[in-house]
Amino acid sequence: MKEIQLRDAKASLSAVVDEAMRGKPAVITRHGKRQAVVVSYEEWERLSHVPTFGRLLMAAPLVADDLPNRNSSGPRTADL
């Protein structure tokens, strides 16, 4: 991934955006530290719609027999 200083990115923003649209993102640095990434809108949409772990679990095709029955015997005693 290409790194470009902020002042250079400002001067050539159109070229930076064109590169991102061609699938070549750029890391924008300020004072030598990575601050931002320019990616195409299509790539940003793809990355922003990644489901959470909870949503993946909720979408799992489970039926009642897939899960074991709960143990209803009560809490265990601890030998301390």
N, CA, C and O atoms as CSV, one atom per row, in Angstrom:
chain,resi,resn,atom,element,x,y,z
A,1,MET,N,N,0.837,-1.163,0.000
A,1,MET,CA,C,0.000,0.000,0.000
A,1,MET,C,C,0.891,1.238,0.000
A,1,MET,O,O,1.855,1.320,0.761
A,2,LYS,N,N,0.569,2.170,-0.835
A,2,LYS,CA,C,1.363,3.386,-1.002
A,2,LYS,C,C,1.147,4.341,0.172
A,2,LYS,O,O,0.011,4.545,0.600
A,3,GLU,N,N,2.210,4.919,0.687
A,3,GLU,CA,C,2.126,5.941,1.724
A,3,GLU,C,C,2.421,7.288,1.102
A,3,GLU,O,O,3.340,7.425,0.294
A,4,ILE,N,N,1.635,8.284,1.484
A,4,ILE,CA,C,1.809,9.624,0.937
A,4,ILE,C,C,1.614,10.632,2.066
A,4,ILE,O,O,0.716,10.488,2.896
A,5,GLN,N,N,2.470,11.654,2.084
A,5,GLN,CA,C,2.348,12.685,3.109
A,5,GLN,C,C,1.114,13.532,2.834
A,5,GLN,O,O,0.702,13.697,1.686
A,6,LEU,N,N,0.533,14.063,3.897
A,6,LEU,CA,C,-0.700,14.831,3.778
A,6,LEU,C,C,-0.566,15.990,2.804
A,6,LEU,O,O,-1.459,16.214,1.988
A,7,ARG,N,N,0.526,16.723,2.874
A,7,ARG,CA,C,0.673,17.885,1.981
A,7,ARG,C,C,0.733,17.447,0.517
A,7,ARG,O,O,0.231,18.147,-0.363
A,8,ASP,N,N,1.351,16.277,0.253
A,8,ASP,CA,C,1.407,15.774,-1.111
A,8,ASP,C,C,0.041,15.253,-1.563
A,8,ASP,O,O,-0.330,15.389,-2.729
A,9,ALA,N,N,-0.695,14.663,-0.637
A,9,ALA,CA,C,-2.036,14.179,-0.957
A,9,ALA,C,C,-2.957,15.345,-1.295
A,9,ALA,O,O,-3.784,15.247,-2.201
A,10,LYS,N,N,-2.810,16.446,-0.565
A,10,LYS,CA,C,-3.618,17.639,-0.865
A,10,LYS,C,C,-3.328,18.145,-2.275
A,10,LYS,O,O,-4.238,18.507,-3.021
A,11,ALA,N,N,-2.052,18.161,-2.620
A,11,ALA,CA,C,-1.648,18.689,-3.927
A,11,ALA,C,C,-2.096,17.798,-5.070
A,11,ALA,O,O,-2.299,18.280,-6.184
A,12,SER,N,N,-2.257,16.490,-4.811
A,12,SER,CA,C,-2.612,15.567,-5.892
A,12,SER,C,C,-3.813,14.706,-5.504
A,12,SER,O,O,-3.838,13.509,-5.791
A,13,LEU,N,N,-4.810,15.310,-4.851
A,13,LEU,CA,C,-5.956,14.558,-4.357
A,13,LEU,C,C,-6.671,13.806,-5.472
A,13,LEU,O,O,-7.078,12.661,-5.281
A,14,SER,N,N,-6.827,14.423,-6.613
A,14,SER,CA,C,-7.509,13.772,-7.732
A,14,SER,C,C,-6.791,12.486,-8.143
A,14,SER,O,O,-7.439,11.471,-8.401
A,15,ALA,N,N,-5.482,12.521,-8.202
A,15,ALA,CA,C,-4.705,11.332,-8.565
A,15,ALA,C,C,-4.793,10.265,-7.483
A,15,ALA,O,O,-4.860,9.075,-7.792
A,16,VAL,N,N,-4.795,10.678,-6.211
A,16,VAL,CA,C,-4.909,9.724,-5.105
A,16,VAL,C,C,-6.254,9.015,-5.174
A,16,VAL,O,O,-6.326,7.800,-4.989
A,17,VAL,N,N,-7.327,9.770,-5.440
A,17,VAL,CA,C,-8.671,9.180,-5.560
A,17,VAL,C,C,-8.745,8.257,-6.770
A,17,VAL,O,O,-9.325,7.174,-6.683
A,18,ASP,N,N,-8.176,8.662,-7.881
A,18,ASP,CA,C,-8.174,7.810,-9.077
A,18,ASP,C,C,-7.475,6.482,-8.809
A,18,ASP,O,O,-7.955,5.432,-9.237
A,19,GLU,N,N,-6.347,6.520,-8.104
A,19,GLU,CA,C,-5.630,5.296,-7.760
A,19,GLU,C,C,-6.484,4.396,-6.863
A,19,GLU,O,O,-6.529,3.181,-7.054
A,20,ALA,N,N,-7.159,5.003,-5.883
A,20,ALA,CA,C,-8.017,4.233,-4.976
A,20,ALA,C,C,-9.147,3.562,-5.751
A,20,ALA,O,O,-9.509,2.423,-5.454
A,21,MET,N,N,-9.696,4.244,-6.724
A,21,MET,CA,C,-10.774,3.673,-7.539
A,21,MET,C,C,-10.274,2.506,-8.386
A,21,MET,O,O,-11.054,1.629,-8.760
A,22,ARG,N,N,-8.977,2.492,-8.690
A,22,ARG,CA,C,-8.384,1.383,-9.446
A,22,ARG,C,C,-7.924,0.247,-8.531
A,22,ARG,O,O,-7.264,-0.691,-8.979
A,23,GLY,N,N,-8.278,0.339,-7.254
A,23,GLY,CA,C,-7.928,-0.733,-6.319
A,23,GLY,C,C,-6.592,-0.574,-5.641
A,23,GLY,O,O,-6.070,-1.534,-5.074
A,24,LYS,N,N,-6.025,0.615,-5.684
A,24,LYS,CA,C,-4.727,0.873,-5.048
A,24,LYS,C,C,-4.902,1.927,-3.958
A,24,LYS,O,O,-4.719,3.116,-4.218
A,25,PRO,N,N,-5.258,1.505,-2.732
A,25,PRO,CA,C,-5.462,2.476,-1.650
A,25,PRO,C,C,-4.161,3.163,-1.252
A,25,PRO,O,O,-3.067,2.675,-1.536
A,26,ALA,N,N,-4.306,4.304,-0.590
A,26,ALA,CA,C,-3.135,5.070,-0.142
A,26,ALA,C,C,-3.281,5.392,1.338
A,26,ALA,O,O,-4.362,5.745,1.809
A,27,VAL,N,N,-2.173,5.264,2.064
A,27,VAL,CA,C,-2.128,5.651,3.469
A,27,VAL,C,C,-1.639,7.094,3.521
A,27,VAL,O,O,-0.601,7.434,2.953
A,28,ILE,N,N,-2.409,7.938,4.214
A,28,ILE,CA,C,-2.035,9.336,4.368
A,28,ILE,C,C,-1.293,9.469,5.699
A,28,ILE,O,O,-1.788,9.042,6.743
A,29,THR,N,N,-0.101,10.066,5.649
A,29,THR,CA,C,0.685,10.251,6.869
A,29,THR,C,C,0.775,11.733,7.210
A,29,THR,O,O,0.752,12.599,6.336
A,30,ARG,N,N,0.878,11.996,8.515
A,30,ARG,CA,C,1.083,13.362,8.996
A,30,ARG,C,C,2.181,13.284,10.045
A,30,ARG,O,O,2.056,12.558,11.032
A,31,HIS,N,N,3.237,14.018,9.833
A,31,HIS,CA,C,4.399,14.007,10.733
A,31,HIS,C,C,4.955,12.588,10.893
A,31,HIS,O,O,5.407,12.212,11.974
A,32,GLY,N,N,4.918,11.807,9.815
A,32,GLY,CA,C,5.480,10.463,9.819
A,32,GLY,C,C,4.591,9.393,10.423
A,32,GLY,O,O,4.982,8.226,10.467
A,33,LYS,N,N,3.394,9.761,10.894
A,33,LYS,CA,C,2.474,8.787,11.493
A,33,LYS,C,C,1.297,8.545,10.558
A,33,LYS,O,O,0.771,9.475,9.948
A,34,ARG,N,N,0.893,7.290,10.454
A,34,ARG,CA,C,-0.247,6.934,9.615
A,34,ARG,C,C,-1.526,7.504,10.236
A,34,ARG,O,O,-1.820,7.250,11.404
A,35,GLN,N,N,-2.281,8.274,9.449
A,35,GLN,CA,C,-3.463,8.948,9.966
A,35,GLN,C,C,-4.761,8.517,9.288
A,35,GLN,O,O,-5.808,8.498,9.936
A,36,ALA,N,N,-4.719,8.173,8.009
A,36,ALA,CA,C,-5.943,7.850,7.279
A,36,ALA,C,C,-5.599,6.970,6.083
A,36,ALA,O,O,-4.442,6.859,5.676
A,37,VAL,N,N,-6.647,6.345,5.531
A,37,VAL,CA,C,-6.489,5.526,4.332
A,37,VAL,C,C,-7.540,5.961,3.323
A,37,VAL,O,O,-8.708,6.134,3.670
A,38,VAL,N,N,-7.128,6.135,2.087
A,38,VAL,CA,C,-8.060,6.463,1.010
A,38,VAL,C,C,-8.325,5.179,0.234
A,38,VAL,O,O,-7.419,4.597,-0.362
A,39,VAL,N,N,-9.601,4.745,0.254
A,39,VAL,CA,C,-10.024,3.566,-0.500
A,39,VAL,C,C,-11.215,3.960,-1.352
A,39,VAL,O,O,-11.839,4.995,-1.118
A,40,SER,N,N,-11.528,3.143,-2.330
A,40,SER,CA,C,-12.691,3.430,-3.166
A,40,SER,C,C,-13.961,3.281,-2.337
A,40,SER,O,O,-13.965,2.589,-1.319
A,41,TYR,N,N,-15.033,3.927,-2.772
A,41,TYR,CA,C,-16.305,3.828,-2.065
A,41,TYR,C,C,-16.802,2.385,-2.068
A,41,TYR,O,O,-17.359,1.912,-1.077
A,42,GLU,N,N,-16.600,1.700,-3.167
A,42,GLU,CA,C,-17.013,0.298,-3.270
A,42,GLU,C,C,-16.314,-0.559,-2.221
A,42,GLU,O,O,-16.945,-1.409,-1.593
A,43,GLU,N,N,-15.016,-0.343,-2.028
A,43,GLU,CA,C,-14.255,-1.095,-1.027
A,43,GLU,C,C,-14.720,-0.728,0.379
A,43,GLU,O,O,-14.856,-1.602,1.235
A,44,TRP,N,N,-14.965,0.560,0.622
A,44,TRP,CA,C,-15.439,0.991,1.935
A,44,TRP,C,C,-16.790,0.349,2.262
A,44,TRP,O,O,-17.005,-0.106,3.386
A,45,GLU,N,N,-17.695,0.313,1.286
A,45,GLU,CA,C,-18.997,-0.333,1.509
A,45,GLU,C,C,-18.831,-1.806,1.848
A,45,GLU,O,O,-19.483,-2.312,2.762
A,46,ARG,N,N,-17.970,-2.492,1.124
A,46,ARG,CA,C,-17.726,-3.914,1.370
A,46,ARG,C,C,-17.200,-4.131,2.785
A,46,ARG,O,O,-17.638,-5.047,3.482
A,47,LEU,N,N,-16.273,-3.300,3.200
A,47,LEU,CA,C,-15.675,-3.449,4.525
A,47,LEU,C,C,-16.625,-3.027,5.645
A,47,LEU,O,O,-16.554,-3.568,6.749
A,48,SER,N,N,-17.496,-2.086,5.382
A,48,SER,CA,C,-18.373,-1.586,6.441
A,48,SER,C,C,-19.581,-2.486,6.684
A,48,SER,O,O,-20.282,-2.308,7.680
A,49,HIS,N,N,-19.840,-3.443,5.805
A,49,HIS,CA,C,-20.989,-4.326,5.975
A,49,HIS,C,C,-20.596,-5.720,6.457
A,49,HIS,O,O,-21.339,-6.678,6.247
A,50,VAL,N,N,-19.460,-5.838,7.087
A,50,VAL,CA,C,-19.036,-7.120,7.645
A,50,VAL,C,C,-19.908,-7.386,8.871
A,50,VAL,O,O,-19.975,-6.547,9.769
A,51,PRO,N,N,-20.576,-8.538,8.921
A,51,PRO,CA,C,-21.470,-8.798,10.055
A,51,PRO,C,C,-20.698,-9.025,11.348
A,51,PRO,O,O,-19.560,-9.494,11.340
A,52,THR,N,N,-21.337,-8.686,12.444
A,52,THR,CA,C,-20.736,-8.922,13.753
A,52,THR,C,C,-20.854,-10.398,14.097
A,52,THR,O,O,-21.625,-11.124,13.468
A,53,PHE,N,N,-20.097,-10.846,15.089
A,53,PHE,CA,C,-20.148,-12.240,15.515
A,53,PHE,C,C,-21.550,-12.591,16.014
A,53,PHE,O,O,-22.057,-13.680,15.743
A,54,GLY,N,N,-22.164,-11.672,16.736
A,54,GLY,CA,C,-23.521,-11.899,17.228
A,54,GLY,C,C,-24.519,-12.100,16.103
A,54,GLY,O,O,-25.376,-12.981,16.178
A,55,ARG,N,N,-24.412,-11.290,15.062
A,55,ARG,CA,C,-25.329,-11.438,13.913
A,55,ARG,C,C,-25.084,-12.764,13.186
A,55,ARG,O,O,-26.028,-13.400,12.717
A,56,LEU,N,N,-23.831,-13.176,13.095
A,56,LEU,CA,C,-23.538,-14.465,12.475
A,56,LEU,C,C,-24.162,-15.604,13.275
A,56,LEU,O,O,-24.715,-16.539,12.696
A,57,LEU,N,N,-24.075,-15.529,14.610
A,57,LEU,CA,C,-24.687,-16.558,15.443
A,57,LEU,C,C,-26.206,-16.571,15.294
A,57,LEU,O,O,-26.820,-17.636,15.222
A,58,MET,N,N,-26.806,-15.390,15.250
A,58,MET,CA,C,-28.263,-15.298,15.121
A,58,MET,C,C,-28.733,-15.841,13.772
A,58,MET,O,O,-29.854,-16.336,13.657
A,59,ALA,N,N,-27.884,-15.749,12.758
A,59,ALA,CA,C,-28.256,-16.215,11.428
A,59,ALA,C,C,-27.964,-17.696,11.215
A,59,ALA,O,O,-28.292,-18.242,10.161
A,60,ALA,N,N,-27.358,-18.351,12.194
A,60,ALA,CA,C,-27.006,-19.769,12.054
A,60,ALA,C,C,-28.275,-20.615,11.925
A,60,ALA,O,O,-29.231,-20.409,12.673
A,61,PRO,N,N,-28.293,-21.551,11.000
A,61,PRO,CA,C,-29.493,-22.381,10.778
A,61,PRO,C,C,-29.607,-23.510,11.806
A,61,PRO,O,O,-29.420,-24.680,11.469
A,62,LEU,N,N,-29.912,-23.164,13.048
A,62,LEU,CA,C,-30.018,-24.152,14.119
A,62,LEU,C,C,-31.470,-24.585,14.319
A,62,LEU,O,O,-32.398,-23.804,14.107
A,63,VAL,N,N,-31.647,-25.828,14.724
A,63,VAL,CA,C,-32.956,-26.329,15.140
A,63,VAL,C,C,-32.819,-26.770,16.597
A,63,VAL,O,O,-31.704,-26.868,17.111
A,64,ALA,N,N,-33.927,-27.033,17.256
A,64,ALA,CA,C,-33.914,-27.336,18.688
A,64,ALA,C,C,-33.004,-28.509,19.041
A,64,ALA,O,O,-32.388,-28.494,20.107
A,65,ASP,N,N,-32.902,-29.500,18.206
A,65,ASP,CA,C,-32.088,-30.683,18.503
A,65,ASP,C,C,-30.579,-30.437,18.345
A,65,ASP,O,O,-29.781,-31.288,18.737
A,66,ASP,N,N,-30.180,-29.309,17.788
A,66,ASP,CA,C,-28.761,-29.008,17.593
A,66,ASP,C,C,-28.049,-28.683,18.910
A,66,ASP,O,O,-26.836,-28.861,19.011
A,67,LEU,N,N,-28.780,-28.214,19.907
A,67,LEU,CA,C,-28.179,-27.793,21.164
A,67,LEU,C,C,-28.477,-28.798,22.268
A,67,LEU,O,O,-29.565,-29.373,22.299
A,68,PRO,N,N,-27.531,-29.017,23.173
A,68,PRO,CA,C,-27.786,-29.966,24.268
A,68,PRO,C,C,-28.778,-29.367,25.269
A,68,PRO,O,O,-28.920,-28.147,25.351
A,69,ASN,N,N,-29.459,-30.224,26.025
A,69,ASN,CA,C,-30.380,-29.762,27.057
A,69,ASN,C,C,-29.592,-29.169,28.211
A,69,ASN,O,O,-28.472,-29.595,28.494
A,70,ARG,N,N,-30.180,-28.184,28.874
A,70,ARG,CA,C,-29.530,-27.545,30.025
A,70,ARG,C,C,-29.576,-28.464,31.235
A,70,ARG,O,O,-30.530,-29.220,31.422
A,71,ASN,N,N,-28.550,-28.391,32.039
A,71,ASN,CA,C,-28.498,-29.138,33.276
A,71,ASN,C,C,-29.293,-28.361,34.325
A,71,ASN,O,O,-28.903,-27.252,34.691
A,72,SER,N,N,-30.395,-28.921,34.812
A,72,SER,CA,C,-31.249,-28.207,35.743
A,72,SER,C,C,-31.061,-28.695,37.187
A,72,SER,O,O,-31.942,-28.494,38.023
A,73,SER,N,N,-29.939,-29.325,37.481
A,73,SER,CA,C,-29.706,-29.866,38.815
A,73,SER,C,C,-29.320,-28.809,39.843
A,73,SER,O,O,-29.248,-29.133,41.028
A,74,GLY,N,N,-29.073,-27.593,39.458
A,74,GLY,CA,C,-28.715,-26.538,40.394
A,74,GLY,C,C,-27.222,-26.311,40.439
A,74,GLY,O,O,-26.461,-26.982,39.742
A,75,PRO,N,N,-26.800,-25.354,41.270
A,75,PRO,CA,C,-25.368,-25.022,41.331
A,75,PRO,C,C,-24.552,-26.102,42.051
A,75,PRO,O,O,-25.067,-26.843,42.889
A,76,ARG,N,N,-23.286,-26.164,41.702
A,76,ARG,CA,C,-22.360,-27.102,42.349
A,76,ARG,C,C,-21.916,-26.529,43.672
A,76,ARG,O,O,-21.952,-25.317,43.885
A,77,THR,N,N,-21.501,-27.401,44.550
A,77,THR,CA,C,-20.909,-26.935,45.811
A,77,THR,C,C,-19.399,-26.838,45.625
A,77,THR,O,O,-18.776,-27.653,44.945
A,78,ALA,N,N,-18.850,-25.829,46.243
A,78,ALA,CA,C,-17.412,-25.600,46.134
A,78,ALA,C,C,-16.719,-26.023,47.408
A,78,ALA,O,O,-17.141,-25.651,48.504
A,79,ASP,N,N,-15.661,-26.795,47.273
A,79,ASP,CA,C,-14.850,-27.212,48.427
A,79,ASP,C,C,-13.702,-26.222,48.588
A,79,ASP,O,O,-12.680,-26.310,47.907
A,80,LEU,N,N,-13.895,-25.290,49.497
A,80,LEU,CA,C,-12.851,-24.277,49.692
A,80,LEU,C,C,-12.081,-24.516,50.941
A,80,LEU,O,O,-11.165,-23.756,51.256
